[in-house]
Amino acid sequence: MNDASITWLTIPDLVEILGVGVSKVRRLIEDRSLLARRIDGVWQVPEVFIREGEPLPELRGTLILLSDARFSDDEAMDWLLEVDDGLGVSPIDALRAGRKAEVRRIAQALA
């Protein structure tokens, strides 16, 4: 998945989609329920990190695992969005397809 094919959501977009305030959105990013990247000076989150108006539940544990493996936020974002040879799809697509254990096993092997 390259950046051109990703729909990015700004904080105001997330406020509307999640139905929460700005401070709650920032807290979701701080507690690793979501991961944001600064694009043109604006914090943005890939739309694929959201399902049915909520942060993807499998994302938080995966982000914590990547952080524990000393991935920077940018490295974690790149890894989640790029096709992984072991998965055959991007890790975020595998998470969305219910392959959490497989994604986390590969993430642990990278540590």
N, CA, C and O atoms as CSV, one atom per row, in Angstrom:
chain,resi,resn,atom,element,x,y,z
A,1,MET,N,N,0.863,-1.173,0.000
A,1,MET,CA,C,0.000,0.000,0.000
A,1,MET,C,C,0.909,1.235,0.000
A,1,MET,O,O,1.647,1.460,0.959
A,2,ASN,N,N,0.858,2.011,-1.041
A,2,ASN,CA,C,1.692,3.210,-1.029
A,2,ASN,C,C,0.868,4.397,-0.534
A,2,ASN,O,O,-0.363,4.357,-0.514
A,3,ASP,N,N,1.572,5.444,-0.139
A,3,ASP,CA,C,0.893,6.591,0.459
A,3,ASP,C,C,-0.187,7.174,-0.444
A,3,ASP,O,O,-1.166,7.737,0.048
A,4,ALA,N,N,-0.020,7.045,-1.769
A,4,ALA,CA,C,-1.004,7.604,-2.699
A,4,ALA,C,C,-2.344,6.875,-2.611
A,4,ALA,O,O,-3.391,7.462,-2.883
A,5,SER,N,N,-2.313,5.597,-2.231
A,5,SER,CA,C,-3.556,4.825,-2.182
A,5,SER,C,C,-4.216,4.868,-0.801
A,5,SER,O,O,-5.272,4.269,-0.596
A,6,ILE,N,N,-3.600,5.569,0.130
A,6,ILE,CA,C,-4.116,5.637,1.495
A,6,ILE,C,C,-4.969,6.887,1.662
A,6,ILE,O,O,-4.582,7.977,1.239
A,7,THR,N,N,-6.125,6.719,2.279
A,7,THR,CA,C,-6.943,7.877,2.649
A,7,THR,C,C,-6.521,8.275,4.055
A,7,THR,O,O,-6.588,7.473,4.987
A,8,TRP,N,N,-6.088,9.515,4.195
A,8,TRP,CA,C,-5.614,10.018,5.489
A,8,TRP,C,C,-6.695,10.887,6.127
A,8,TRP,O,O,-7.343,11.690,5.455
A,9,LEU,N,N,-6.875,10.712,7.423
A,9,LEU,CA,C,-7.869,11.473,8.180
A,9,LEU,C,C,-7.165,12.443,9.115
A,9,LEU,O,O,-6.221,12.073,9.814
A,10,THR,N,N,-7.636,13.693,9.123
A,10,THR,CA,C,-7.097,14.683,10.048
A,10,THR,C,C,-7.782,14.539,11.408
A,10,THR,O,O,-8.748,13.787,11.547
A,11,ILE,N,N,-7.284,15.253,12.394
A,11,ILE,CA,C,-7.906,15.223,13.725
A,11,ILE,C,C,-9.385,15.636,13.636
A,11,ILE,O,O,-10.231,14.955,14.215
A,12,PRO,N,N,-9.729,16.738,12.924
A,12,PRO,CA,C,-11.153,17.080,12.802
A,12,PRO,C,C,-11.972,15.975,12.138
A,12,PRO,O,O,-13.119,15.745,12.523
A,13,ASP,N,N,-11.395,15.280,11.135
A,13,ASP,CA,C,-12.093,14.140,10.515
A,13,ASP,C,C,-12.376,13.076,11.565
A,13,ASP,O,O,-13.480,12.535,11.627
A,14,LEU,N,N,-11.376,12.778,12.391
A,14,LEU,CA,C,-11.516,11.743,13.415
A,14,LEU,C,C,-12.546,12.135,14.464
A,14,LEU,O,O,-13.300,11.287,14.940
A,15,VAL,N,N,-12.582,13.415,14.829
A,15,VAL,CA,C,-13.585,13.910,15.783
A,15,VAL,C,C,-14.977,13.572,15.256
A,15,VAL,O,O,-15.836,13.091,15.994
A,16,GLU,N,N,-15.180,13.831,13.979
A,16,GLU,CA,C,-16.492,13.582,13.369
A,16,GLU,C,C,-16.783,12.077,13.257
A,16,GLU,O,O,-17.876,11.636,13.610
A,17,ILE,N,N,-15.832,11.302,12.777
A,17,ILE,CA,C,-16.041,9.858,12.556
A,17,ILE,C,C,-16.212,9.113,13.880
A,17,ILE,O,O,-17.085,8.255,14.010
A,18,LEU,N,N,-15.363,9.450,14.868
A,18,LEU,CA,C,-15.393,8.735,16.148
A,18,LEU,C,C,-16.449,9.293,17.101
A,18,LEU,O,O,-16.826,8.636,18.072
A,19,GLY,N,N,-16.923,10.503,16.822
A,19,GLY,CA,C,-17.932,11.109,17.684
A,19,GLY,C,C,-17.409,11.493,19.056
A,19,GLY,O,O,-18.134,11.431,20.050
A,20,VAL,N,N,-16.138,11.892,19.101
A,20,VAL,CA,C,-15.508,12.299,20.362
A,20,VAL,C,C,-14.824,13.647,20.158
A,20,VAL,O,O,-14.712,14.136,19.034
A,21,GLY,N,N,-14.372,14.234,21.251
A,21,GLY,CA,C,-13.701,15.524,21.168
A,21,GLY,C,C,-12.246,15.397,20.754
A,21,GLY,O,O,-11.688,14.301,20.699
A,22,VAL,N,N,-11.645,16.545,20.464
A,22,VAL,CA,C,-10.242,16.593,20.053
A,22,VAL,C,C,-9.342,15.976,21.118
A,22,VAL,O,O,-8.412,15.240,20.788
A,23,SER,N,N,-9.605,16.267,22.389
A,23,SER,CA,C,-8.743,15.744,23.453
A,23,SER,C,C,-8.804,14.220,23.515
A,23,SER,O,O,-7.794,13.576,23.798
A,24,LYS,N,N,-9.962,13.637,23.257
A,24,LYS,CA,C,-10.099,12.174,23.243
A,24,LYS,C,C,-9.330,11.581,22.061
A,24,LYS,O,O,-8.682,10.544,22.201
A,25,VAL,N,N,-9.398,12.231,20.903
A,25,VAL,CA,C,-8.645,11.754,19.736
A,25,VAL,C,C,-7.153,11.781,20.052
A,25,VAL,O,O,-6.434,10.829,19.750
A,26,ARG,N,N,-6.688,12.871,20.659
A,26,ARG,CA,C,-5.262,12.963,21.012
A,26,ARG,C,C,-4.881,11.876,22.018
A,26,ARG,O,O,-3.789,11.314,21.944
A,27,ARG,N,N,-5.783,11.582,22.957
A,27,ARG,CA,C,-5.530,10.526,23.947
A,27,ARG,C,C,-5.440,9.156,23.275
A,27,ARG,O,O,-4.605,8.333,23.653
A,28,LEU,N,N,-6.295,8.908,22.280
A,28,LEU,CA,C,-6.245,7.645,21.536
A,28,LEU,C,C,-4.893,7.475,20.837
A,28,LEU,O,O,-4.365,6.366,20.743
A,29,ILE,N,N,-4.344,8.586,20.353
A,29,ILE,CA,C,-3.023,8.538,19.717
A,29,ILE,C,C,-1.944,8.329,20.778
A,29,ILE,O,O,-1.038,7.517,20.590
A,30,GLU,N,N,-2.038,9.050,21.877
A,30,GLU,CA,C,-1.043,8.922,22.952
A,30,GLU,C,C,-1.016,7.523,23.554
A,30,GLU,O,O,0.056,7.010,23.872
A,31,ASP,N,N,-2.194,6.894,23.716
A,31,ASP,CA,C,-2.218,5.566,24.349
A,31,ASP,C,C,-2.059,4.438,23.326
A,31,ASP,O,O,-2.234,3.265,23.653
A,32,ARG,N,N,-1.726,4.808,22.083
A,32,ARG,CA,C,-1.396,3.856,21.023
A,32,ARG,C,C,-2.608,3.071,20.511
A,32,ARG,O,O,-2.448,1.993,19.938
A,33,SER,N,N,-3.797,3.595,20.712
A,33,SER,CA,C,-4.971,2.995,20.069
A,33,SER,C,C,-5.007,3.390,18.595
A,33,SER,O,O,-5.600,2.695,17.770
A,34,LEU,N,N,-4.368,4.509,18.276
A,34,LEU,CA,C,-4.211,4.988,16.909
A,34,LEU,C,C,-2.771,5.452,16.724
A,34,LEU,O,O,-2.083,5.765,17.696
A,35,LEU,N,N,-2.326,5.494,15.493
A,35,LEU,CA,C,-0.999,6.004,15.171
A,35,LEU,C,C,-1.179,7.099,14.133
A,35,LEU,O,O,-1.878,6.916,13.136
A,36,ALA,N,N,-0.548,8.231,14.374
A,36,ALA,CA,C,-0.667,9.373,13.472
A,36,ALA,C,C,0.694,9.704,12.875
A,36,ALA,O,O,1.743,9.407,13.448
A,37,ARG,N,N,0.639,10.326,11.712
A,37,ARG,CA,C,1.856,10.799,11.040
A,37,ARG,C,C,1.617,12.246,10.648
A,37,ARG,O,O,0.527,12.615,10.212
A,38,ARG,N,N,2.655,13.064,10.809
A,38,ARG,CA,C,2.554,14.464,10.409
A,38,ARG,C,C,2.800,14.554,8.895
A,38,ARG,O,O,3.871,14.198,8.402
A,39,ILE,N,N,1.788,15.034,8.179
A,39,ILE,CA,C,1.869,15.201,6.732
A,39,ILE,C,C,1.587,16.657,6.432
A,39,ILE,O,O,0.518,17.177,6.752
A,40,ASP,N,N,2.560,17.311,5.813
A,40,ASP,CA,C,2.442,18.752,5.533
A,40,ASP,C,C,2.080,19.524,6.797
A,40,ASP,O,O,1.280,20.458,6.755
A,41,GLY,N,N,2.675,19.126,7.919
A,41,GLY,CA,C,2.491,19.829,9.182
A,41,GLY,C,C,1.204,19.489,9.923
A,41,GLY,O,O,0.932,20.061,10.978
A,42,VAL,N,N,0.407,18.564,9.383
A,42,VAL,CA,C,-0.882,18.223,9.993
A,42,VAL,C,C,-0.875,16.747,10.408
A,42,VAL,O,O,-0.534,15.876,9.607
A,43,TRP,N,N,-1.252,16.471,11.664
A,43,TRP,CA,C,-1.324,15.082,12.124
A,43,TRP,C,C,-2.468,14.376,11.416
A,43,TRP,O,O,-3.592,14.876,11.369
A,44,GLN,N,N,-2.161,13.186,10.857
A,44,GLN,CA,C,-3.169,12.431,10.126
A,44,GLN,C,C,-3.040,10.943,10.448
A,44,GLN,O,O,-1.959,10.449,10.769
A,45,VAL,N,N,-4.157,10.254,10.355
A,45,VAL,CA,C,-4.258,8.827,10.648
A,45,VAL,C,C,-4.823,8.133,9.414
A,45,VAL,O,O,-5.781,8.630,8.821
A,46,PRO,N,N,-4.252,6.990,9.010
A,46,PRO,CA,C,-4.828,6.270,7.867
A,46,PRO,C,C,-6.247,5.796,8.176
A,46,PRO,O,O,-6.523,5.296,9.266
A,47,GLU,N,N,-7.129,5.958,7.214
A,47,GLU,CA,C,-8.518,5.549,7.398
A,47,GLU,C,C,-8.631,4.058,7.725
A,47,GLU,O,O,-9.560,3.651,8.423
A,48,VAL,N,N,-7.701,3.244,7.233
A,48,VAL,CA,C,-7.759,1.790,7.482
A,48,VAL,C,C,-7.546,1.440,8.953
A,48,VAL,O,O,-7.744,0.289,9.342
A,49,PHE,N,N,-7.147,2.407,9.777
A,49,PHE,CA,C,-6.993,2.172,11.217
A,49,PHE,C,C,-8.330,2.271,11.952
A,49,PHE,O,O,-8.401,2.030,13.157
A,50,ILE,N,N,-9.399,2.633,11.214
A,50,ILE,CA,C,-10.733,2.809,11.790
A,50,ILE,C,C,-11.668,1.758,11.185
A,50,ILE,O,O,-11.626,1.491,9.984
A,51,ARG,N,N,-12.511,1.169,12.035
A,51,ARG,CA,C,-13.552,0.251,11.545
A,51,ARG,C,C,-14.837,0.559,12.301
A,51,ARG,O,O,-14.853,0.599,13.532
A,52,GLU,N,N,-15.904,0.775,11.560
A,52,GLU,CA,C,-17.221,1.022,12.141
A,52,GLU,C,C,-17.192,2.121,13.209
A,52,GLU,O,O,-17.770,1.976,14.286
A,53,GLY,N,N,-16.514,3.208,12.888
A,53,GLY,CA,C,-16.497,4.359,13.789
A,53,GLY,C,C,-15.667,4.193,15.042
A,53,GLY,O,O,-15.830,4.959,15.992
A,54,GLU,N,N,-14.777,3.207,15.069
A,54,GLU,CA,C,-13.913,2.957,16.235
A,54,GLU,C,C,-12.504,2.635,15.748
A,54,GLU,O,O,-12.328,2.139,14.635
A,55,PRO,N,N,-11.484,2.920,16.593
A,55,PRO,CA,C,-10.140,2.457,16.237
A,55,PRO,C,C,-10.148,0.923,16.144
A,55,PRO,O,O,-10.795,0.252,16.948
A,56,LEU,N,N,-9.440,0.389,15.180
A,56,LEU,CA,C,-9.337,-1.062,15.019
A,56,LEU,C,C,-8.796,-1.661,16.323
A,56,LEU,O,O,-7.675,-1.339,16.717
A,57,PRO,N,N,-9.565,-2.526,17.005
A,57,PRO,CA,C,-9.150,-3.022,18.327
A,57,PRO,C,C,-7.792,-3.726,18.328
A,57,PRO,O,O,-7.048,-3.637,19.304
A,58,GLU,N,N,-7.470,-4.423,17.238
A,58,GLU,CA,C,-6.211,-5.166,17.166
A,58,GLU,C,C,-4.987,-4.261,17.010
A,58,GLU,O,O,-3.853,-4.711,17.169
A,59,LEU,N,N,-5.221,-3.001,16.703
A,59,LEU,CA,C,-4.112,-2.091,16.419
A,59,LEU,C,C,-3.289,-1.765,17.660
A,59,LEU,O,O,-2.060,-1.741,17.591
A,60,ARG,N,N,-3.937,-1.516,18.786
A,60,ARG,CA,C,-3.227,-1.051,19.980
A,60,ARG,C,C,-2.139,-2.038,20.431
A,60,ARG,O,O,-0.994,-1.639,20.639
A,61,GLY,N,N,-2.485,-3.298,20.580
A,61,GLY,CA,C,-1.497,-4.281,21.026
A,61,GLY,C,C,-0.357,-4.422,20.035
A,61,GLY,O,O,0.796,-4.610,20.424
A,62,THR,N,N,-0.681,-4.332,18.758
A,62,THR,CA,C,0.350,-4.422,17.725
A,62,THR,C,C,1.279,-3.217,17.795
A,62,THR,O,O,2.494,-3.364,17.665
A,63,LEU,N,N,0.716,-2.020,18.000
A,63,LEU,CA,C,1.549,-0.818,18.117
A,63,LEU,C,C,2.442,-0.883,19.349
A,63,LEU,O,O,3.597,-0.461,19.296
A,64,ILE,N,N,1.926,-1.402,20.450
A,64,ILE,CA,C,2.738,-1.539,21.671
A,64,ILE,C,C,3.879,-2.519,21.422
A,64,ILE,O,O,5.016,-2.272,21.823
A,65,LEU,N,N,3.571,-3.630,20.759
A,65,LEU,CA,C,4.603,-4.623,20.437
A,65,LEU,C,C,5.697,-3.992,19.565
A,65,LEU,O,O,6.885,-4.194,19.817
A,66,LEU,N,N,5.299,-3.236,18.550
A,66,LEU,CA,C,6.284,-2.589,17.679
A,66,LEU,C,C,7.114,-1.566,18.449
A,66,LEU,O,O,8.319,-1.449,18.226
A,67,SER,N,N,6.480,-0.830,19.348
A,67,SER,CA,C,7.202,0.136,20.176
A,67,SER,C,C,8.214,-0.578,21.074
A,67,SER,O,O,9.350,-0.129,21.221
A,68,ASP,N,N,7.789,-1.693,21.671
A,68,ASP,CA,C,8.692,-2.485,22.510
A,68,ASP,C,C,9.866,-3.032,21.702
A,68,ASP,O,O,10.952,-3.254,22.237
A,69,ALA,N,N,9.630,-3.249,20.391
A,69,ALA,CA,C,10.687,-3.737,19.497
A,69,ALA,C,C,11.552,-2.587,18.979
A,69,ALA,O,O,12.374,-2.768,18.081
A,70,ARG,N,N,11.354,-1.412,19.557
A,70,ARG,CA,C,12.122,-0.208,19.261
A,70,ARG,C,C,11.858,0.371,17.861
A,70,ARG,O,O,12.726,1.016,17.273
A,71,PHE,N,N,10.660,0.133,17.346
A,71,PHE,CA,C,10.250,0.779,16.105
A,71,PHE,C,C,9.871,2.209,16.438
A,71,PHE,O,O,9.170,2.451,17.421
A,72,SER,N,N,10.324,3.163,15.632
A,72,SER,CA,C,9.836,4.534,15.775
A,72,SER,C,C,8.407,4.551,15.247
A,72,SER,O,O,7.973,3.602,14.595
A,73,ASP,N,N,7.675,5.628,15.526
A,73,ASP,CA,C,6.308,5.735,15.004
A,73,ASP,C,C,6.298,5.683,13.477
A,73,ASP,O,O,5.426,5.050,12.881
A,74,ASP,N,N,7.265,6.345,12.845
A,74,ASP,CA,C,7.329,6.328,11.379
A,74,ASP,C,C,7.626,4.922,10.860
A,74,ASP,O,O,7.031,4.484,9.876
A,75,GLU,N,N,8.543,4.216,11.519
A,75,GLU,CA,C,8.855,2.845,11.102
A,75,GLU,C,C,7.642,1.936,11.284
A,75,GLU,O,O,7.355,1.100,10.427
A,76,ALA,N,N,6.937,2.097,12.392
A,76,ALA,CA,C,5.737,1.287,12.642
A,76,ALA,C,C,4.673,1.571,11.581
A,76,ALA,O,O,4.040,0.651,11.064
A,77,MET,N,N,4.485,2.843,11.265
A,77,MET,CA,C,3.499,3.224,10.249
A,77,MET,C,C,3.865,2.592,8.909
A,77,MET,O,O,3.015,2.000,8.244
A,78,ASP,N,N,5.136,2.721,8.515
A,78,ASP,CA,C,5.572,2.153,7.238
A,78,ASP,C,C,5.354,0.638,7.222
A,78,ASP,O,O,4.852,0.089,6.241
A,79,TRP,N,N,5.732,-0.030,8.306
A,79,TRP,CA,C,5.597,-1.487,8.362
A,79,TRP,C,C,4.131,-1.905,8.252
A,79,TRP,O,O,3.803,-2.849,7.534
A,80,LEU,N,N,3.262,-1.208,8.958
A,80,LEU,CA,C,1.839,-1.556,8.936
A,80,LEU,C,C,1.206,-1.382,7.553
A,80,LEU,O,O,0.314,-2.139,7.173
A,81,LEU,N,N,1.669,-0.392,6.813
A,81,LEU,CA,C,1.020,-0.034,5.547
A,81,LEU,C,C,1.645,-0.681,4.317
A,81,LEU,O,O,1.023,-0.706,3.256
A,82,GLU,N,N,2.873,-1.210,4.438
A,82,GLU,CA,C,3.548,-1.803,3.285
A,82,GLU,C,C,3.311,-3.308,3.253
A,82,GLU,O,O,3.217,-3.948,4.300
A,83,VAL,N,N,3.215,-3.871,2.055
A,83,VAL,CA,C,3.010,-5.313,1.910
A,83,VAL,C,C,4.184,-6.053,2.533
A,83,VAL,O,O,5.346,-5.742,2.269
A,84,ASP,N,N,3.862,-7.033,3.361
A,84,ASP,CA,C,4.870,-7.880,4.003
A,84,ASP,C,C,4.903,-9.213,3.263
A,84,ASP,O,O,3.864,-9.845,3.069
A,85,ASP,N,N,6.098,-9.642,2.850
A,85,ASP,CA,C,6.224,-10.884,2.074
A,85,ASP,C,C,5.669,-12.085,2.830
A,85,ASP,O,O,5.060,-12.971,2.231
A,86,GLY,N,N,5.879,-12.116,4.148
A,86,GLY,CA,C,5.407,-13.241,4.954
A,86,GLY,C,C,3.887,-13.318,5.049
A,86,GLY,O,O,3.324,-14.399,5.221
A,87,LEU,N,N,3.229,-12.168,4.936
A,87,LEU,CA,C,1.769,-12.118,5.027
A,87,LEU,C,C,1.092,-12.130,3.657
A,87,LEU,O,O,-0.045,-12.580,3.515
A,88,GLY,N,N,1.808,-11.631,2.659
A,88,GLY,CA,C,1.227,-11.517,1.326
A,88,GLY,C,C,0.365,-10.275,1.144
A,88,GLY,O,O,-0.078,-9.980,0.035
A,89,VAL,N,N,0.131,-9.556,2.219
A,89,VAL,CA,C,-0.624,-8.291,2.224
A,89,VAL,C,C,0.048,-7.383,3.238
A,89,VAL,O,O,1.005,-7.788,3.898
A,90,SER,N,N,-0.442,-6.169,3.365
A,90,SER,CA,C,0.105,-5.291,4.400
A,90,SER,C,C,-0.358,-5.798,5.770
A,90,SER,O,O,-1.440,-6.375,5.881
A,91,PRO,N,N,0.452,-5.587,6.814
A,91,PRO,CA,C,0.027,-6.003,8.150
A,91,PRO,C,C,-1.323,-5.420,8.570
A,91,PRO,O,O,-2.092,-6.104,9.245
A,92,ILE,N,N,-1.633,-4.174,8.189
A,92,ILE,CA,C,-2.920,-3.604,8.588
A,92,ILE,C,C,-4.061,-4.346,7.883
A,92,ILE,O,O,-5.117,-4.565,8.476
A,93,ASP,N,N,-3.853,-4.732,6.625
A,93,ASP,CA,C,-4.888,-5.506,5.935
A,93,ASP,C,C,-5.061,-6.875,6.583
A,93,ASP,O,O,-6.179,-7.377,6.696
A,94,ALA,N,N,-3.953,-7.476,7.007
A,94,ALA,CA,C,-4.025,-8.770,7.699
A,94,ALA,C,C,-4.753,-8.623,9.036
A,94,ALA,O,O,-5.551,-9.486,9.401
A,95,LEU,N,N,-4.484,-7.536,9.773
A,95,LEU,CA,C,-5.196,-7.296,11.037
A,95,LEU,C,C,-6.690,-7.154,10.777
A,95,LEU,O,O,-7.508,-7.723,11.500
A,96,ARG,N,N,-7.039,-6.400,9.755
A,96,ARG,CA,C,-8.454,-6.179,9.428
A,96,ARG,C,C,-9.132,-7.480,9.007
A,96,ARG,O,O,-10.350,-7.610,9.125
A,97,ALA,N,N,-8.348,-8.448,8.515
A,97,ALA,CA,C,-8.885,-9.741,8.085
A,97,ALA,C,C,-8.890,-10.772,9.217
A,97,ALA,O,O,-9.205,-11.940,8.990
A,98,GLY,N,N,-8.540,-10.342,10.436
A,98,GLY,CA,C,-8.591,-11.254,11.576
A,98,GLY,C,C,-7.344,-12.087,11.783
A,98,GLY,O,O,-7.389,-13.109,12.467
A,99,ARG,N,N,-6.230,-11.666,11.202
A,99,ARG,CA,C,-4.982,-12.426,11.306
A,99,ARG,C,C,-4.034,-11.831,12.344
A,99,ARG,O,O,-2.827,-11.750,12.117
A,100,LYS,N,N,-4.584,-11.417,13.480
A,100,LYS,CA,C,-3.813,-10.726,14.513
A,100,LYS,C,C,-2.610,-11.543,15.001
A,100,LYS,O,O,-1.505,-11.009,15.094
A,101,ALA,N,N,-2.809,-12.815,15.311
A,101,ALA,CA,C,-1.714,-13.635,15.853
A,101,ALA,C,C,-0.559,-13.729,14.858
A,101,ALA,O,O,0.609,-13.646,15.238
A,102,GLU,N,N,-0.895,-13.901,13.593
A,102,GLU,CA,C,0.132,-14.006,12.553
A,102,GLU,C,C,0.907,-12.692,12.416
A,102,GLU,O,O,2.134,-12.702,12.310
A,103,VAL,N,N,0.196,-11.573,12.420
A,103,VAL,CA,C,0.839,-10.258,12.315
A,103,VAL,C,C,1.771,-10.040,13.494
A,103,VAL,O,O,2.906,-9.600,13.316
A,104,ARG,N,N,1.301,-10.346,14.696
A,104,ARG,CA,C,2.128,-10.115,15.886
A,104,ARG,C,C,3.324,-11.057,15.939
A,104,ARG,O,O,4.386,-10.680,16.435
A,105,ARG,N,N,3.166,-12.260,15.441
A,105,ARG,CA,C,4.293,-13.203,15.402
A,105,ARG,C,C,5.397,-12.643,14.499
A,105,ARG,O,O,6.575,-12.698,14.852
A,106,ILE,N,N,5.017,-12.104,13.335
A,106,ILE,CA,C,5.995,-11.518,12.424
A,106,ILE,C,C,6.621,-10.264,13.034
A,106,ILE,O,O,7.825,-10.042,12.902
A,107,ALA,N,N,5.813,-9.453,13.696
A,107,ALA,CA,C,6.336,-8.245,14.360
A,107,ALA,C,C,7.352,-8.617,15.434
A,107,ALA,O,O,8.391,-7.968,15.555
A,108,GLN,N,N,7.063,-9.651,16.209
A,108,GLN,CA,C,8.000,-10.091,17.256
A,108,GLN,C,C,9.303,-10.584,16.645
A,108,GLN,O,O,10.375,-10.357,17.206
A,109,ALA,N,N,9.222,-11.249,15.517
A,109,ALA,CA,C,10.427,-11.763,14.860
A,109,ALA,C,C,11.326,-10.622,14.367
A,109,ALA,O,O,12.532,-10.810,14.206
A,110,LEU,N,N,10.751,-9.458,14.132
A,110,LEU,CA,C,11.520,-8.308,13.670
A,110,LEU,C,C,12.312,-7.641,14.804
A,110,LEU,O,O,13.263,-6.897,14.564
A,111,ALA,N,N,11.900,-7.923,16.027
A,111,ALA,CA,C,12.520,-7.255,17.190
A,111,ALA,C,C,13.965,-7.662,17.364
A,111,ALA,O,O,14.631,-7.195,18.289
